[in-house]
Structure formats: C-alpha cells, structure tokens
Amino acid sequence: MKLVESMSEARKETLKSHQTPSRPWQYVADDLFELEGKSYLVTSDYFSDFFELEPPQKHNVDVCYQEAQSTVRKARHTGTASY
C-alpha cells in the first residue's frame, strides 16, 4: 500500500505538447518497440497522424535513422500520407 500512497504524492508534471506542423512530414516521430518477440520501427507524421511500421534491418541507431529517413522520402514522393 505504501507504493500507491507514494505515487499519489508524487509531483505531477504538465504534459508538454508539440508545435502543430503546417505541412505533412514537417515533424516526424520514430520509435523502436518489441511485440511478441519481434522488433519494429514506427515512423509517424505529426500533421496527418499517418504511421508506418517496419521491422528494422539491424538494431543500430544509424541504420534505424536511415530507414526512417527512407520512409519519409517515400511518403513525400508517393503522397501516401492522408492529408
């Protein structure tokens, strides 16, 4: 019960929101996560809320960054984002 009590007494911080983009793919977010033992790279567009999931080629920050950049380039070129 002490954990619950200490959690309720913890300092609450306000949620910081991001600036709203004026065009698609101006701001993107990337994240790595695991689901059922498989790793994925998710890239999402803040403007349209479009997202893409891909299994990363390697667990390397540089490679994941390049894959995310490739996703953004493809989306800009093909217009796959819903505006």
N, C-alpha and C positions, 0 to 999 in steps of 0.2 A: 504494500500500500504506500510505502514511502516514495517509490518511483513516481506513482501517479500524483502524489502531492507535490513533489519537486517539479514535475512537468508543468503543473498548473501555475506554479510560482515563477517559472522561467520567464525571462524578459521577452516580450513579444515585439517582433520587428515588423514594420510595414512592408508590404510587397512592393518591389520596385518594378515598374513597368518599362517597357522599351518604347522608343520613339516609333510612331506609326510611319512605315515607309510610304513614299509617294509613287513607287512603281514596283512591278514584280522583280523579284530576285535582287532587290537592293540590299536587303538584310536576310541572311540565312542562318540557320542553326544546324549544327551537326552533333551527333551523339552516337556513341557505341553502346550497345547493350547485348545481353545474352537472354535467350529464350529457349527453354528446353535443351540446353547444352549447345546451342548454335549461336554464333556471334553475328550481329547485324550492324550496319552503319545506316543511320537515318539522317536524311538531309531535308529540312523543311524551309519553306518560303514564308516569311512573316506577313507578306502582303496578301497572299491568296490562301494561306494555310495548306497549300499543296505540299505533299511529302513523298519521299521515295525511300524505299528500303532496299538495301543491297548487302549481300554478305561481303565483308571486306576481304581483300586478297591476302593481306597479312596484318598482323597486329602491330603495326608500326605507324606512328603518328604521321610521318611524312607521306607514306603510301595512302593512308586514310584521307589526308588532306587533298592529295592529288585526285582521289576518287570523288571526293565531294566537289572539287572544282569541275571535274568532268561532268557530274550530274547537273550542275548549274549551267555549264555551257550548253549541254544537250537541251535543257529546258528552255533556255533563252532562244536557241536556234530553232527548235521544233515547235515552240509555243505550247508545250504540254501543260503548263500551269493554267489553272482555271482563274480567269480574271474577274 
